[in-house]
């Protein structure tokens, strides 16, 4: 189980666009599936496919598996990594055919995309978000990998 200090200080939005950088937001942490009493004190609530994340000010009091780092973009926008990583391979490659290479780096295929068989979502095998983020450069170095990007939750823009 990782602590906030195990999270990378900087994240690229994707390996295709390394110029878009998020830095770890000091003084914030996120709690996945926070209980009601905690959500009332949250600075921000974010919804993901895998649950609700409460962004809290301050440092967490306990080390728990449901606590993760919060990152900030250049405009001050706060984002929370889910631990999932999107991978896109060369057009002629199948994501499923690379399952063993991903496994050797500690990842499992979470979801292959039926409409794009060369792409899909990975998770770290132990579901550790910090490990998933730290392993992105290794994924990007695999033969045939075109792009790797962490899944980041943020507030939805109102139109």
C-alpha positions in Angstrom: 0.0 0.0 0.0 1.5 3.3 -1.1 1.6 6.6 0.8 1.2 10.0 -0.8 5.0 10.3 -0.9 5.1 7.3 -3.2 3.1 9.2 -5.9 5.1 10.9 -8.7 5.6 14.6 -8.2 4.7 15.3 -11.8 2.4 13.5 -14.3 2.2 13.9 -18.0 -1.3 14.0 -19.4 -0.1 11.5 -22.0 3.1 10.3 -23.6 1.8 11.8 -26.9 1.6 15.2 -25.2 4.3 15.4 -22.6 4.1 19.2 -22.6 0.8 18.9 -20.6 2.0 18.5 -17.0 0.2 18.0 -13.7 2.1 18.5 -10.4 1.1 16.9 -7.1 -1.0 19.3 -5.2 0.5 19.7 -1.7 -2.1 20.0 1.0 -4.7 17.9 -0.7 -5.6 14.2 -0.9 -8.5 12.2 -2.3 -10.5 9.5 -0.5 -12.3 7.0 -2.7 -15.7 6.0 -1.5 -15.6 8.5 1.4 -18.3 8.1 4.1 -21.0 10.8 4.3 -19.4 12.7 7.2 -16.2 13.1 5.2 -18.0 14.1 2.0 -19.6 17.1 3.8 -16.1 18.4 4.5 -14.8 17.8 0.9 -13.4 20.6 -1.2 -14.6 18.8 -4.3 -16.5 15.6 -5.2 -15.6 13.7 -8.4 -17.4 10.8 -10.0 -15.6 8.0 -11.7 -16.7 4.6 -13.2 -15.3 3.0 -10.1 -16.8 5.3 -7.4 -16.8 8.7 -5.9 -13.7 10.5 -4.8 -13.7 13.2 -2.2 -10.9 15.8 -2.5 -9.9 16.9 1.0 -7.7 19.7 2.2 -4.7 18.8 4.4 -2.7 15.6 4.9 -4.5 12.3 5.6 -4.4 11.2 9.3 -4.0 7.6 8.4 -2.4 5.5 5.6 -5.2 3.7 3.9 -5.6 2.0 0.5 -8.5 4.3 -0.4 -6.4 7.5 -0.2 -4.6 8.9 -3.2 -2.7 12.0 -4.3 -4.3 15.0 -6.0 -2.7 16.8 -8.9 -3.0 20.3 -10.2 -2.8 21.6 -13.8 -1.3 24.9 -14.9 -4.6 26.7 -14.5 -5.1 25.4 -11.0 -7.5 22.6 -12.0 -7.4 19.7 -9.5 -7.4 16.2 -10.9 -7.4 12.8 -9.2 -5.9 9.7 -10.8 -8.0 6.5 -10.6 -5.2 4.1 -11.1 -6.3 3.1 -14.6 -4.0 3.7 -17.5 -5.0 4.0 -21.2 -2.7 2.3 -23.7 -2.8 2.6 -27.5 -0.7 0.3 -29.6 0.2 0.5 -33.3 -2.9 0.0 -35.5 -1.9 -3.5 -36.5 -1.4 -4.8 -33.0 -3.9 -6.4 -30.6 -4.0 -5.2 -26.9 -4.8 -8.8 -25.8 -1.7 -10.1 -27.5 0.5 -7.9 -25.2 -1.1 -9.2 -21.9 2.1 -11.0 -20.9 4.3 -8.0 -21.5 1.9 -5.9 -19.4 1.9 -8.5 -16.7 5.7 -8.5 -16.5 5.4 -4.8 -15.7 2.8 -5.4 -13.0 -0.3 -4.5 -15.0 -3.5 -6.4 -16.1 -5.9 -5.6 -18.8 -9.0 -4.0 -17.2 -10.9 -3.4 -20.4 -10.0 -4.0 -24.1 -12.0 -1.8 -26.4 -14.1 -3.8 -28.9 -14.2 -0.9 -31.4 -10.4 -0.3 -31.1 -8.7 -3.7 -30.6 -5.3 -2.0 -30.3 -6.3 0.0 -27.3 -7.7 -0.4 -23.8 -7.4 0.3 -20.1 -4.9 -1.3 -17.8 -4.7 -1.4 -14.0 -1.8 -2.3 -11.7 -2.3 -5.9 -10.6 -2.4 -4.9 -6.9 -4.7 -2.0 -7.7 -2.1 0.4 -6.3 -2.6 3.8 -8.0 0.9 5.1 -7.2 2.5 2.0 -8.7 0.3 2.4 -11.8 1.4 6.0 -12.3 5.1 5.3 -11.6 5.1 2.5 -14.2 3.8 4.7 -17.1 7.4 5.3 -18.5 8.0 1.5 -18.6 4.7 0.9 -20.5 5.6 3.7 -22.9 8.9 1.9 -23.7 7.3 -1.4 -24.8 7.5 -2.1 -28.5 4.5 -0.9 -30.5 3.1 1.4 -27.8 2.0 4.7 -29.3 0.4 6.4 -26.3 0.0 5.9 -22.6 -2.1 8.2 -20.4 -3.4 8.0 -16.8 -7.1 8.3 -16.2 -7.6 11.6 -14.4 -10.9 12.7 -12.9 -11.8 16.4 -12.8 -14.9 18.6 -12.6 -17.1 18.5 -15.6 -17.4 21.7 -17.6 -20.8 23.3 -17.7 -22.1 24.3 -21.1 
